[in-house]
């Protein structure tokens, strides 16, 4: 019976923290696009073009 004095407030605090984390995630857009990241892994990355460095051309000249 004495343990209920500790466990009930502890449970209420944990529920409060869980609700606060849930609303924080909703406000920051964690649940906006649930399918986009799951499908993006299936597509290849676009090919990147390499931009020549200006300094490397100067080093190649004799």
N, CA, C and O atoms as a Tripos MOL2 file, in Angstrom:
@<TRIPOS>MOLECULE
protein
  248   247    62     0     0
PROTEIN
NO_CHARGES

@<TRIPOS>ATOM
      1 N           0.8200   -1.1990    0.0000 N.3       1 UNK1
      2 CA          0.0000    0.0000    0.0000 C.3       1 UNK1
      3 C           0.8610    1.2580    0.0000 C.2       1 UNK1
      4 O           0.5010    2.2780   -0.5880 O.2       1 UNK1
      5 N           2.0040    1.1640    0.6710 N.am      2 UNK2
      6 CA          2.8900    2.3240    0.7290 C.3       2 UNK2
      7 C           3.5360    2.5960   -0.6230 C.2       2 UNK2
      8 O           3.8820    3.7350   -0.9370 O.2       2 UNK2
      9 N           3.6980    1.5410   -1.4230 N.am      3 UNK3
     10 CA          4.3210    1.7400   -2.7400 C.3       3 UNK3
     11 C           3.4030    2.5050   -3.6840 C.2       3 UNK3
     12 O           3.8840    3.1430   -4.6200 O.2       3 UNK3
     13 N           2.1060    2.4560   -3.4610 N.am      4 UNK4
     14 CA          1.1800    3.2170   -4.3070 C.3       4 UNK4
     15 C           1.3860    4.7210   -4.1510 C.2       4 UNK4
     16 O           1.1310    5.4860   -5.0810 O.2       4 UNK4
     17 N           1.8340    5.1310   -3.0060 N.am      5 UNK5
     18 CA          2.0840    6.5600   -2.7710 C.3       5 UNK5
     19 C           3.1870    7.0550   -3.6970 C.2       5 UNK5
     20 O           3.1770    8.2100   -4.1220 O.2       5 UNK5
     21 N           4.1320    6.1830   -4.0050 N.am      6 UNK6
     22 CA          5.2280    6.5520   -4.9060 C.3       6 UNK6
     23 C           4.8530    6.2710   -6.3600 C.2       6 UNK6
     24 O           5.1590    7.0770   -7.2390 O.2       6 UNK6
     25 N           4.2050    5.1570   -6.6230 N.am      7 UNK7
     26 CA          3.9620    4.7380   -8.0040 C.3       7 UNK7
     27 C           2.8960    5.5700   -8.7170 C.2       7 UNK7
     28 O           3.0230    5.8150   -9.9170 O.2       7 UNK7
     29 N           1.8720    6.0020   -8.0310 N.am      8 UNK8
     30 CA          0.8120    6.7850   -8.6950 C.3       8 UNK8
     31 C           1.3460    8.1370   -9.1680 C.2       8 UNK8
     32 O           1.1100    8.4830  -10.3250 O.2       8 UNK8
     33 N           2.0460    8.9190   -8.3540 N.am      9 UNK9
     34 CA          2.6020   10.1730   -8.8900 C.3       9 UNK9
     35 C           3.6570    9.9410   -9.9770 C.2       9 UNK9
     36 O           3.7650   10.7180  -10.9260 O.2       9 UNK9
     37 N           4.4310    8.8640   -9.8250 N.am     10 UNK10
     38 CA          5.4240    8.5560  -10.8510 C.3      10 UNK10
     39 C           4.7460    8.2190  -12.1780 C.2      10 UNK10
     40 O           5.2140    8.6410  -13.2350 O.2      10 UNK10
     41 N           3.6610    7.4730  -12.1330 N.am     11 UNK11
     42 CA          2.9190    7.1460  -13.3570 C.3      11 UNK11
     43 C           2.3060    8.3960  -13.9770 C.2      11 UNK11
     44 O           2.3070    8.5420  -15.1990 O.2      11 UNK11
     45 N           1.7900    9.2830  -13.1630 N.am     12 UNK12
     46 CA          1.2150   10.5250  -13.6900 C.3      12 UNK12
     47 C           2.2770   11.4050  -14.3320 C.2      12 UNK12
     48 O           2.0230   12.0480  -15.3500 O.2      12 UNK12
     49 N           3.4580   11.4360  -13.7420 N.am     13 UNK13
     50 CA          4.5570   12.2180  -14.3200 C.3      13 UNK13
     51 C           4.9750   11.6190  -15.6660 C.2      13 UNK13
     52 O           5.1970   12.3580  -16.6250 O.2      13 UNK13
     53 N           5.0850   10.2930  -15.7490 N.am     14 UNK14
     54 CA          5.4770    9.6500  -17.0060 C.3      14 UNK14
     55 C           4.4330    9.8610  -18.0930 C.2      14 UNK14
     56 O           4.7830   10.0610  -19.2560 O.2      14 UNK14
     57 N           3.1610    9.8190  -17.7300 N.am     15 UNK15
     58 CA          2.0990   10.0760  -18.7080 C.3      15 UNK15
     59 C           2.1780   11.5200  -19.1940 C.2      15 UNK15
     60 O           2.0100   11.7880  -20.3840 O.2      15 UNK15
     61 N           2.4320   12.4430  -18.2800 N.am     16 UNK16
     62 CA          2.5740   13.8530  -18.6640 C.3      16 UNK16
     63 C           3.7420   14.0690  -19.6130 C.2      16 UNK16
     64 O           3.6270   14.8280  -20.5750 O.2      16 UNK16
     65 N           4.8650   13.4070  -19.3500 N.am     17 UNK17
     66 CA          6.0330   13.5300  -20.2310 C.3      17 UNK17
     67 C           5.7330   12.9290  -21.6000 C.2      17 UNK17
     68 O           6.1250   13.4950  -22.6210 O.2      17 UNK17
     69 N           5.0400   11.7840  -21.6320 N.am     18 UNK18
     70 CA          4.7120   11.1450  -22.9050 C.3      18 UNK18
     71 C           3.7790   12.0180  -23.7310 C.2      18 UNK18
     72 O           3.9470   12.1210  -24.9460 O.2      18 UNK18
     73 N           2.8110   12.6410  -23.0990 N.am     19 UNK19
     74 CA          1.8830   13.5320  -23.8270 C.3      19 UNK19
     75 C           2.6370   14.7510  -24.3490 C.2      19 UNK19
     76 O           2.3930   15.1870  -25.4740 O.2      19 UNK19
     77 N           3.5420   15.3040  -23.5560 N.am     20 UNK20
     78 CA          4.3160   16.4700  -23.9920 C.3      20 UNK20
     79 C           5.2150   16.1190  -25.1800 C.2      20 UNK20
     80 O           5.3310   16.9130  -26.1140 O.2      20 UNK20
     81 N           5.8500   14.9480  -25.1590 N.am     21 UNK21
     82 CA          6.7010   14.5150  -26.2740 C.3      21 UNK21
     83 C           5.8590   14.2940  -27.5250 C.2      21 UNK21
     84 O           6.2890   14.6370  -28.6260 O.2      21 UNK21
     85 N           4.6660   13.7270  -27.3710 N.am     22 UNK22
     86 CA          3.7950   13.5030  -28.5220 C.3      22 UNK22
     87 C           3.4110   14.8200  -29.1780 C.2      22 UNK22
     88 O           3.4970   14.9460  -30.3990 O.2      22 UNK22
     89 N           2.9870   15.8100  -28.3850 N.am     23 UNK23
     90 CA          2.5990   17.0910  -28.9760 C.3      23 UNK23
     91 C           3.8020   17.8300  -29.5490 C.2      23 UNK23
     92 O           3.6630   18.5640  -30.5270 O.2      23 UNK23
     93 N           4.9730   17.6490  -28.9610 N.am     24 UNK24
     94 CA          6.1940   18.2460  -29.5200 C.3      24 UNK24
     95 C           6.4790   17.6510  -30.9090 C.2      24 UNK24
     96 O           6.8460   18.3710  -31.8380 O.2      24 UNK24
     97 N           6.3070   16.3380  -31.0350 N.am     25 UNK25
     98 CA          6.5580   15.6860  -32.3230 C.3      25 UNK25
     99 C           5.5430   16.1320  -33.3690 C.2      25 UNK25
    100 O           5.8960   16.3280  -34.5320 O.2      25 UNK25
    101 N           4.2930   16.2920  -32.9670 N.am     26 UNK26
    102 CA          3.2620   16.7350  -33.9100 C.3      26 UNK26
    103 C           3.5480   18.1650  -34.3530 C.2      26 UNK26
    104 O           3.4060   18.4790  -35.5350 O.2      26 UNK26
    105 N           3.9430   19.0280  -33.4420 N.am     27 UNK27
    106 CA          4.2280   20.4260  -33.7880 C.3      27 UNK27
    107 C           5.4500   20.5540  -34.6900 C.2      27 UNK27
    108 O           5.5130   21.4800  -35.4990 O.2      27 UNK27
    109 N           6.4210   19.6540  -34.5770 N.am     28 UNK28
    110 CA          7.6270   19.7300  -35.4020 C.3      28 UNK28
    111 C           7.5130   18.9820  -36.7090 C.2      28 UNK28
    112 O           8.4970   18.8750  -37.4410 O.2      28 UNK28
    113 N           6.3250   18.4540  -37.0270 N.am     29 UNK29
    114 CA          6.1030   17.8410  -38.3300 C.3      29 UNK29
    115 C           6.5910   16.4240  -38.4780 C.2      29 UNK29
    116 O           6.8480   15.9820  -39.5970 O.2      29 UNK29
    117 N           6.7280   15.7020  -37.4000 N.am     30 UNK30
    118 CA          7.2090   14.3280  -37.4860 C.3      30 UNK30
    119 C           6.2070   13.4020  -38.1670 C.2      30 UNK30
    120 O           6.5930   12.3610  -38.6980 O.2      30 UNK30
    121 N           4.9260   13.7690  -38.1580 N.am     31 UNK31
    122 CA          3.8990   12.9090  -38.7260 C.3      31 UNK31
    123 C           3.2980   13.4890  -39.9940 C.2      31 UNK31
    124 O           2.2460   13.0260  -40.4360 O.2      31 UNK31
    125 N           3.9370   14.4920  -40.5940 N.am     32 UNK32
    126 CA          3.3820   15.1230  -41.7920 C.3      32 UNK32
    127 C           3.4370   14.2000  -43.0020 C.2      32 UNK32
    128 O           2.4320   14.0340  -43.6940 O.2      32 UNK32
    129 N           4.5810   13.6020  -43.2660 N.am     33 UNK33
    130 CA          4.7490   12.7450  -44.4420 C.3      33 UNK33
    131 C           5.2230   11.3780  -43.9720 C.2      33 UNK33
    132 O           6.4160   11.1650  -43.7550 O.2      33 UNK33
    133 N           4.2850   10.4570  -43.8170 N.am     34 UNK34
    134 CA          4.6520    9.1370  -43.3020 C.3      34 UNK34
    135 C           5.1080    8.1880  -44.4050 C.2      34 UNK34
    136 O           5.8250    7.2280  -44.1240 O.2      34 UNK34
    137 N           4.7090    8.4320  -45.6550 N.am     35 UNK35
    138 CA          5.0300    7.5010  -46.7290 C.3      35 UNK35
    139 C           6.2200    7.9600  -47.5740 C.2      35 UNK35
    140 O           6.8660    7.1280  -48.2100 O.2      35 UNK35
    141 N           6.5190    9.2270  -47.5980 N.am     36 UNK36
    142 CA          7.5920    9.7530  -48.4370 C.3      36 UNK36
    143 C           8.9570    9.1660  -48.1340 C.2      36 UNK36
    144 O           9.6090    8.6770  -49.0560 O.2      36 UNK36
    145 N           9.4250    9.1870  -46.8970 N.am     37 UNK37
    146 CA         10.7270    8.6000  -46.6050 C.3      37 UNK37
    147 C          10.7820    7.0950  -46.8480 C.2      37 UNK37
    148 O          11.8370    6.5590  -47.1900 O.2      37 UNK37
    149 N           9.6510    6.4100  -46.6740 N.am     38 UNK38
    150 CA          9.6380    4.9680  -46.9220 C.3      38 UNK38
    151 C           9.8060    4.6560  -48.3960 C.2      38 UNK38
    152 O          10.4310    3.6560  -48.7470 O.2      38 UNK38
    153 N           9.2570    5.4960  -49.2700 N.am     39 UNK39
    154 CA          9.3720    5.2650  -50.7080 C.3      39 UNK39
    155 C          10.6760    5.8320  -51.2740 C.2      39 UNK39
    156 O          11.1540    5.3530  -52.3020 O.2      39 UNK39
    157 N          11.2460    6.8200  -50.6350 N.am     40 UNK40
    158 CA         12.4460    7.4500  -51.1960 C.3      40 UNK40
    159 C          13.6340    6.5040  -51.1940 C.2      40 UNK40
    160 O          14.5540    6.6810  -51.9930 O.2      40 UNK40
    161 N          13.6410    5.5200  -50.3340 N.am     41 UNK41
    162 CA         14.7610    4.5730  -50.2930 C.3      41 UNK41
    163 C          14.7610    3.6610  -51.5180 C.2      41 UNK41
    164 O          15.7870    3.0670  -51.8470 O.2      41 UNK41
    165 N          13.6190    3.5450  -52.1940 N.am     42 UNK42
    166 CA         13.5210    2.6610  -53.3490 C.3      42 UNK42
    167 C          14.0790    3.2940  -54.6200 C.2      42 UNK42
    168 O          14.4180    2.5800  -55.5640 O.2      42 UNK42
    169 N          14.1780    4.5990  -54.6590 N.am     43 UNK43
    170 CA         14.6360    5.2890  -55.8580 C.3      43 UNK43
    171 C          16.1350    5.5530  -55.7750 C.2      43 UNK43
    172 O          16.6940    5.7360  -54.6940 O.2      43 UNK43
    173 N          16.7670    5.5660  -56.9420 N.am     44 UNK44
    174 CA         18.1890    5.8650  -56.9910 C.3      44 UNK44
    175 C          18.4230    7.3410  -56.7540 C.2      44 UNK44
    176 O          17.5540    8.1780  -56.9970 O.2      44 UNK44
    177 N          19.5970    7.6330  -56.2820 N.am     45 UNK45
    178 CA         19.9660    9.0300  -56.0950 C.3      45 UNK45
    179 C          20.2760    9.6440  -57.4560 C.2      45 UNK45
    180 O          20.8140    8.9590  -58.3250 O.2      45 UNK45
    181 N          19.9530   10.9060  -57.6590 N.am     46 UNK46
    182 CA         20.3080   11.5430  -58.9250 C.3      46 UNK46
    183 C          21.8220   11.6480  -59.0500 C.2      46 UNK46
    184 O          22.5360   11.8430  -58.0660 O.2      46 UNK46
    185 N          22.3000   11.5120  -60.3110 N.am     47 UNK47
    186 CA         23.7330   11.5710  -60.5190 C.3      47 UNK47
    187 C          24.2150   12.9910  -60.3450 C.2      47 UNK47
    188 O          23.6080   13.9450  -60.8310 O.2      47 UNK47
    189 N          25.2940   13.0990  -59.6570 N.am     48 UNK48
    190 CA         25.8670   14.4230  -59.4030 C.3      48 UNK48
    191 C          26.9360   14.7070  -60.4350 C.2      48 UNK48
    192 O          27.7280   13.8320  -60.7850 O.2      48 UNK48
    193 N          26.9530   15.9300  -60.9160 N.am     49 UNK49
    194 CA         28.0040   16.3280  -61.8370 C.3      49 UNK49
    195 C          29.1270   16.9330  -61.0220 C.2      49 UNK49
    196 O          28.9040   17.6870  -60.0750 O.2      49 UNK49
    197 N          30.3480   16.5800  -61.4200 N.am     50 UNK50
    198 CA         31.4840   17.0900  -60.6730 C.3      50 UNK50
    199 C          31.8910   18.4400  -61.2420 C.2      50 UNK50
    200 O          32.0540   18.6020  -62.4510 O.2      50 UNK50
    201 N          32.0460   19.3670  -60.3800 N.am     51 UNK51
    202 CA         32.4690   20.7040  -60.7650 C.3      51 UNK51
    203 C          33.9850   20.7590  -60.6520 C.2      51 UNK51
    204 O          34.5430   20.4980  -59.5870 O.2      51 UNK51
    205 N          34.6650   21.1060  -61.7740 N.am     52 UNK52
    206 CA         36.1320   21.1700  -61.6920 C.3      52 UNK52
    207 C          36.5610   22.2910  -60.7570 C.2      52 UNK52
    208 O          35.9760   23.3740  -60.7240 O.2      52 UNK52
    209 N          37.5890   21.9900  -60.0130 N.am     53 UNK53
    210 CA         38.1020   22.9900  -59.0790 C.3      53 UNK53
    211 C          39.0380   23.9400  -59.8170 C.2      53 UNK53
    212 O          39.8270   23.5130  -60.6600 O.2      53 UNK53
    213 N          38.9490   25.1980  -59.5060 N.am     54 UNK54
    214 CA         39.7830   26.2090  -60.1520 C.3      54 UNK54
    215 C          41.2370   26.0490  -59.7440 C.2      54 UNK54
    216 O          42.1330   26.3070  -60.5480 O.2      54 UNK54
    217 N          41.4860   25.6340  -58.5210 N.am     55 UNK55
    218 CA         42.8590   25.5040  -58.0370 C.3      55 UNK55
    219 C          43.5730   24.3180  -58.6720 C.2      55 UNK55
    220 O          44.7880   24.3670  -58.8640 O.2      55 UNK55
    221 N          42.8330   23.2370  -59.0060 N.am     56 UNK56
    222 CA         43.4830   22.0670  -59.5670 C.3      56 UNK56
    223 C          43.9720   22.3410  -60.9850 C.2      56 UNK56
    224 O          44.9460   21.7180  -61.4090 O.2      56 UNK56
    225 N          43.3380   23.2500  -61.7450 N.am     57 UNK57
    226 CA         43.7820   23.5740  -63.0890 C.3      57 UNK57
    227 C          45.0890   24.3680  -63.0530 C.2      57 UNK57
    228 O          45.9310   24.2270  -63.9390 O.2      57 UNK57
    229 N          45.2490   25.1860  -62.0440 N.am     58 UNK58
    230 CA         46.4750   25.9740  -61.9360 C.3      58 UNK58
    231 C          47.6650   25.0820  -61.5890 C.2      58 UNK58
    232 O          48.7880   25.3560  -62.0120 O.2      58 UNK58
    233 N          47.4270   24.0160  -60.8230 N.am     59 UNK59
    234 CA         48.5020   23.1280  -60.4160 C.3      59 UNK59
    235 C          48.9710   22.2410  -61.5640 C.2      59 UNK59
    236 O          50.1180   21.7940  -61.5500 O.2      59 UNK59
    237 N          48.1180   21.9670  -62.5670 N.am     60 UNK60
    238 CA         48.4700   21.0960  -63.6710 C.3      60 UNK60
    239 C          49.3800   21.7780  -64.6890 C.2      60 UNK60
    240 O          50.0640   21.0890  -65.4470 O.2      60 UNK60
    241 N          49.4100   23.1060  -64.7300 N.am     61 UNK61
    242 CA         50.2360   23.8100  -65.7140 C.3      61 UNK61
    243 C          51.7090   23.7270  -65.3200 C.2      61 UNK61
    244 O          52.0550   23.8980  -64.1510 O.2      61 UNK61
    245 N          52.5780   23.4640  -66.3040 N.am     62 UNK62
    246 CA         54.0150   23.3860  -65.9810 C.3      62 UNK62
    247 C          54.6630   24.7280  -65.7500 C.2      62 UNK62
    248 O          55.8600   24.7970  -65.4730 O.2      62 UNK62
@<TRIPOS>BOND
     1     1     2 1
     2     2     3 1
     3     3     4 2
     4     3     5 am
     5     5     6 1
     6     6     7 1
     7     7     8 2
     8     7     9 am
     9     9    10 1
    10    10    11 1
    11    11    12 2
    12    11    13 am
    13    13    14 1
    14    14    15 1
    15    15    16 2
    16    15    17 am
    17    17    18 1
    18    18    19 1
    19    19    20 2
    20    19    21 am
    21    21    22 1
    22    22    23 1
    23    23    24 2
    24    23    25 am
    25    25    26 1
    26    26    27 1
    27    27    28 2
    28    27    29 am
    29    29    30 1
    30    30    31 1
    31    31    32 2
    32    31    33 am
    33    33    34 1
    34    34    35 1
    35    35    36 2
    36    35    37 am
    37    37    38 1
    38    38    39 1
    39    39    40 2
    40    39    41 am
    41    41    42 1
    42    42    43 1
    43    43    44 2
    44    43    45 am
    45    45    46 1
    46    46    47 1
    47    47    48 2
    48    47    49 am
    49    49    50 1
    50    50    51 1
    51    51    52 2
    52    51    53 am
    53    53    54 1
    54    54    55 1
    55    55    56 2
    56    55    57 am
    57    57    58 1
    58    58    59 1
    59    59    60 2
    60    59    61 am
    61    61    62 1
    62    62    63 1
    63    63    64 2
    64    63    65 am
    65    65    66 1
    66    66    67 1
    67    67    68 2
    68    67    69 am
    69    69    70 1
    70    70    71 1
    71    71    72 2
    72    71    73 am
    73    73    74 1
    74    74    75 1
    75    75    76 2
    76    75    77 am
    77    77    78 1
    78    78    79 1
    79    79    80 2
    80    79    81 am
    81    81    82 1
    82    82    83 1
    83    83    84 2
    84    83    85 am
    85    85    86 1
    86    86    87 1
    87    87    88 2
    88    87    89 am
    89    89    90 1
    90    90    91 1
    91    91    92 2
    92    91    93 am
    93    93    94 1
    94    94    95 1
    95    95    96 2
    96    95    97 am
    97    97    98 1
    98    98    99 1
    99    99   100 2
   100    99   101 am
   101   101   102 1
   102   102   103 1
   103   103   104 2
   104   103   105 am
   105   105   106 1
   106   106   107 1
   107   107   108 2
   108   107   109 am
   109   109   110 1
   110   110   111 1
   111   111   112 2
   112   111   113 am
   113   113   114 1
   114   114   115 1
   115   115   116 2
   116   115   117 am
   117   117   118 1
   118   118   119 1
   119   119   120 2
   120   119   121 am
   121   121   122 1
   122   122   123 1
   123   123   124 2
   124   123   125 am
   125   125   126 1
   126   126   127 1
   127   127   128 2
   128   127   129 am
   129   129   130 1
   130   130   131 1
   131   131   132 2
   132   131   133 am
   133   133   134 1
   134   134   135 1
   135   135   136 2
   136   135   137 am
   137   137   138 1
   138   138   139 1
   139   139   140 2
   140   139   141 am
   141   141   142 1
   142   142   143 1
   143   143   144 2
   144   143   145 am
   145   145   146 1
   146   146   147 1
   147   147   148 2
   148   147   149 am
   149   149   150 1
   150   150   151 1
   151   151   152 2
   152   151   153 am
   153   153   154 1
   154   154   155 1
   155   155   156 2
   156   155   157 am
   157   157   158 1
   158   158   159 1
   159   159   160 2
   160   159   161 am
   161   161   162 1
   162   162   163 1
   163   163   164 2
   164   163   165 am
   165   165   166 1
   166   166   167 1
   167   167   168 2
   168   167   169 am
   169   169   170 1
   170   170   171 1
   171   171   172 2
   172   171   173 am
   173   173   174 1
   174   174   175 1
   175   175   176 2
   176   175   177 am
   177   177   178 1
   178   178   179 1
   179   179   180 2
   180   179   181 am
   181   181   182 1
   182   182   183 1
   183   183   184 2
   184   183   185 am
   185   185   186 1
   186   186   187 1
   187   187   188 2
   188   187   189 am
   189   189   190 1
   190   190   191 1
   191   191   192 2
   192   191   193 am
   193   193   194 1
   194   194   195 1
   195   195   196 2
   196   195   197 am
   197   197   198 1
   198   198   199 1
   199   199   200 2
   200   199   201 am
   201   201   202 1
   202   202   203 1
   203   203   204 2
   204   203   205 am
   205   205   206 1
   206   206   207 1
   207   207   208 2
   208   207   209 am
   209   209   210 1
   210   210   211 1
   211   211   212 2
   212   211   213 am
   213   213   214 1
   214   214   215 1
   215   215   216 2
   216   215   217 am
   217   217   218 1
   218   218   219 1
   219   219   220 2
   220   219   221 am
   221   221   222 1
   222   222   223 1
   223   223   224 2
   224   223   225 am
   225   225   226 1
   226   226   227 1
   227   227   228 2
   228   227   229 am
   229   229   230 1
   230   230   231 1
   231   231   232 2
   232   231   233 am
   233   233   234 1
   234   234   235 1
   235   235   236 2
   236   235   237 am
   237   237   238 1
   238   238   239 1
   239   239   240 2
   240   239   241 am
   241   241   242 1
   242   242   243 1
   243   243   244 2
   244   243   245 am
   245   245   246 1
   246   246   247 1
   247   247   248 2
@<TRIPOS>SUBSTRUCTURE
     1 UNK1         2 RESIDUE 1 A UNK
     2 UNK2         6 RESIDUE 1 A UNK
     3 UNK3        10 RESIDUE 1 A UNK
     4 UNK4        14 RESIDUE 1 A UNK
     5 UNK5        18 RESIDUE 1 A UNK
     6 UNK6        22 RESIDUE 1 A UNK
     7 UNK7        26 RESIDUE 1 A UNK
     8 UNK8        30 RESIDUE 1 A UNK
     9 UNK9        34 RESIDUE 1 A UNK
    10 UNK10       38 RESIDUE 1 A UNK
    11 UNK11       42 RESIDUE 1 A UNK
    12 UNK12       46 RESIDUE 1 A UNK
    13 UNK13       50 RESIDUE 1 A UNK
    14 UNK14       54 RESIDUE 1 A UNK
    15 UNK15       58 RESIDUE 1 A UNK
    16 UNK16       62 RESIDUE 1 A UNK
    17 UNK17       66 RESIDUE 1 A UNK
    18 UNK18       70 RESIDUE 1 A UNK
    19 UNK19       74 RESIDUE 1 A UNK
    20 UNK20       78 RESIDUE 1 A UNK
    21 UNK21       82 RESIDUE 1 A UNK
    22 UNK22       86 RESIDUE 1 A UNK
    23 UNK23       90 RESIDUE 1 A UNK
    24 UNK24       94 RESIDUE 1 A UNK
    25 UNK25       98 RESIDUE 1 A UNK
    26 UNK26      102 RESIDUE 1 A UNK
    27 UNK27      106 RESIDUE 1 A UNK
    28 UNK28      110 RESIDUE 1 A UNK
    29 UNK29      114 RESIDUE 1 A UNK
    30 UNK30      118 RESIDUE 1 A UNK
    31 UNK31      122 RESIDUE 1 A UNK
    32 UNK32      126 RESIDUE 1 A UNK
    33 UNK33      130 RESIDUE 1 A UNK
    34 UNK34      134 RESIDUE 1 A UNK
    35 UNK35      138 RESIDUE 1 A UNK
    36 UNK36      142 RESIDUE 1 A UNK
    37 UNK37      146 RESIDUE 1 A UNK
    38 UNK38      150 RESIDUE 1 A UNK
    39 UNK39      154 RESIDUE 1 A UNK
    40 UNK40      158 RESIDUE 1 A UNK
    41 UNK41      162 RESIDUE 1 A UNK
    42 UNK42      166 RESIDUE 1 A UNK
    43 UNK43      170 RESIDUE 1 A UNK
    44 UNK44      174 RESIDUE 1 A UNK
    45 UNK45      178 RESIDUE 1 A UNK
    46 UNK46      182 RESIDUE 1 A UNK
    47 UNK47      186 RESIDUE 1 A UNK
    48 UNK48      190 RESIDUE 1 A UNK
    49 UNK49      194 RESIDUE 1 A UNK
    50 UNK50      198 RESIDUE 1 A UNK
    51 UNK51      202 RESIDUE 1 A UNK
    52 UNK52      206 RESIDUE 1 A UNK
    53 UNK53      210 RESIDUE 1 A UNK
    54 UNK54      214 RESIDUE 1 A UNK
    55 UNK55      218 RESIDUE 1 A UNK
    56 UNK56      222 RESIDUE 1 A UNK
    57 UNK57      226 RESIDUE 1 A UNK
    58 UNK58      230 RESIDUE 1 A UNK
    59 UNK59      234 RESIDUE 1 A UNK
    60 UNK60      238 RESIDUE 1 A UNK
    61 UNK61      242 RESIDUE 1 A UNK
    62 UNK62      246 RESIDUE 1 A UNK
